[in-house]
Amino acid sequence: MAKALFAIALWLCISFSAFAAAPQKKQPNWAELPPGQQEVLAPLASEWDQLEPQRKRKWIGIAKRYPTMKADEQARVQKRMQDWAKLTPAQRNAARERYKKLEKLPPEKRQTLREEWDQYTRLPEDQRKQLRSSKPAKSAAKAGAKPPAAAPPPAAAAK
């Protein structure tokens, strides 16, 4: 009985180590993407081959879902992808960090931030520009004070 258990344990160890050592599926380079995915992911074409495999998987998943999206959802995805492609690597990392912080907030705090962001986006562009350039609102937010109702929440740009 002990020999059988030892043999099974040994077999499991060998199996798991072989599985762990197996190379992960190589993500396709730009030329290997199907034409439909290339069309959807066009804003990322210039940097595609330098993306990490996990990022490629994420974008490929979006491209696969894209045909089933409504027209307004497709337009939103394209706009966000274009905006994302314009960001520097440091800006992207900052956005990812803000997003992680938002995800950790309690639901009621996230809802409050969403409402404040909606208020901000409904403002005319000149008022938004004025709020973005106002130094007191930024320093008050850093000090932990609640931003004015019309000001954008500090982490809302990660959406």
ABEGO torsion letter per residue (X at the ends): XAAAAAAAAAAAAAAAAAAAABBBBBBBBAAABBAAAAAAAAAAAAAAAABBAAAAAAAAAAAAAAAABBAAAAAAAAAAAAAAAABBAAAAAAAAAAAAAAAABBAAAAAAAAAAAAAAAABBAAAAAAAAABAAAAAAAAAGBBBBAABBBAAAAAX
